Amino acid sequence: MKLFDKIFGRKNFALEIQVPKGDEIVHLENKVRFRGKKEEISKFAKEFYRMKELKDGQLCKLDKYTLKVSDYITPDREKENWIELPNHAWGIMGSKFNEVPYEYEDNPFGFNDCGYTDKNPFDIGVEVLDLPIRYMKFNDDGTYETIVEERK
């Protein structure tokens, strides 16, 4: 990294993921959700899956968010609009995102809800708008049921 970049905080990105036209980015307090139709979310998930190719310490730009591949938890994880995970976890996230359009995963889907690891301080997820809302509801006795709500 050049001295100018270090002084002024410019990041060197190894990858930039483009959000497909037509997808909406919903910015919430501690998470972001990418919303769109099946086809666009599928394209987004395939692009996102490329994160698993990055090595420890490399960064990816996604809209105004910084995604970092890190084999260890660092203080960077607490930065605003920042998500830090090992490269295999980024591959899992991309795979999960790709399952939503095919209805193998909850819709909407947030990575913190999948139980992969400790919750990230900043969560990321997808929502397919041309599918019903589908999620699992857990009962007090340990059983669960799948809830399907048609969109209006």
Buried (B, 14 or more C-beta within 10 A) or exposed (E): EEEEEEEEEEEEBBBEBEBBEEBEBEEEEEBBBBBBBBEBBBBBBEBBBBBBEBEEEBBBBBEEBBBBBBEEEEEBBEBEEBBBBBBEBBBBBBBBBBBBBEBEBBBBBBBBBBEBEEEBBBBBBBBBBEBEBBBEEEEEEEEEEEEEEEEE
